[in-house]
Amino acid sequence: MSSKGNSGSSGSSGSSGSGSSYTPYTVTGAGTNSQGNSYDTRSQPSGGAYHYSNSDGSYYYSNGDNSTYHNSGNGSSTYTAPNGNVYKK
C-alpha cells in the first residue's frame, strides 16, 4: 500500500460510504501503483483519504476520520471504526 504512482488527477466530486451514511469527497489524484492496483487519493471534510482496487475484485478505503474498510473480493469484509473497533462480515 505504501507504493503509489503519480499519474493523472481529477476534480470530480462523489460520495462514498456504507449503508445510508455517505461522506462527500473530492478526488485529488488517481493512477496505478507499482503492484498494478488502481488507486485514487481523496479530500474529505474529515481529512485526506484514499481508495485502491485490485484486479481480483478486492478493494480498500482509508478515510479521513481514521476508519478503514477492506473487501476481500470473495464475500468477506472488515471495517475498522475510528475508535479502533473492528467489525467483520
C-alpha positions in Angstrom: 0.0 0.0 0.0 2.9 2.4 0.5 3.9 2.5 -3.1 1.7 4.8 -5.2 2.1 6.3 -8.7 1.6 9.9 -9.7 -0.4 9.8 -12.9 -3.5 11.9 -13.5 -5.8 14.0 -11.4 -9.5 14.7 -11.3 -11.6 17.5 -9.9 -14.7 15.4 -9.7 -16.8 15.0 -6.6 -18.7 12.0 -5.3 -19.7 10.2 -2.3 -18.5 7.1 -0.5 -19.6 5.1 2.5 -21.5 2.0 3.5 -25.2 1.7 4.1 -27.1 5.0 4.0 -24.3 7.1 5.5 -22.3 8.9 2.9 -19.2 11.1 3.2 -18.7 13.7 0.5 -15.2 13.7 -1.1 -13.2 15.2 -3.9 -10.8 13.1 -5.9 -7.4 14.8 -5.9 -5.4 12.2 -7.8 -5.6 8.8 -9.4 -3.3 6.3 -11.1 -1.9 2.8 -10.9 0.7 1.8 -8.2 3.7 -0.4 -8.7 1.6 -3.5 -7.9 -0.8 -2.7 -10.7 -3.6 -1.7 -8.4 -5.8 1.3 -9.3 -6.0 3.9 -6.7 -7.2 7.4 -6.0 -6.5 10.0 -3.4 -9.3 12.0 -1.9 -10.0 15.0 0.2 -12.8 14.6 2.7 -14.2 17.1 5.3 -12.5 14.9 7.9 -9.1 14.9 6.2 -7.2 13.1 3.5 -8.3 9.7 2.3 -7.5 7.1 -0.4 -9.0 4.1 -2.1 -7.5 1.3 -4.1 -8.9 -1.7 -6.0 -7.2 -4.9 -7.2 -7.8 -7.0 -10.3 -9.1 -9.8 -8.1 -12.1 -7.7 -7.1 -10.8 -6.7 -3.6 -10.7 -3.1 -2.6 -9.7 -0.9 0.3 -10.7 2.5 1.7 -8.8 4.6 4.2 -10.9 7.6 5.4 -10.0 11.0 6.8 -11.6 10.0 10.2 -9.1 7.1 10.6 -11.6 4.5 9.7 -10.8 1.8 7.1 -12.8 -0.7 5.0 -11.4 -3.7 3.2 -13.4 -6.0 1.0 -11.6 -9.2 0.1 -13.4 -9.7 -3.2 -14.8 -13.1 -2.1 -17.6 -12.0 0.2 -15.8 -11.1 3.4 -15.1 -7.6 4.6 -13.6 -5.8 7.5 -14.5 -2.3 8.8 -12.3 -0.6 11.4 -14.1 2.3 13.1 -12.3 5.5 14.1 -12.2 4.3 17.7 -10.3 1.1 16.7 -13.3 -1.3 16.9 -13.1 -4.0 14.2 -16.3 -5.3 12.5 -16.0 -8.4 10.2 -18.6 -9.6 7.9 
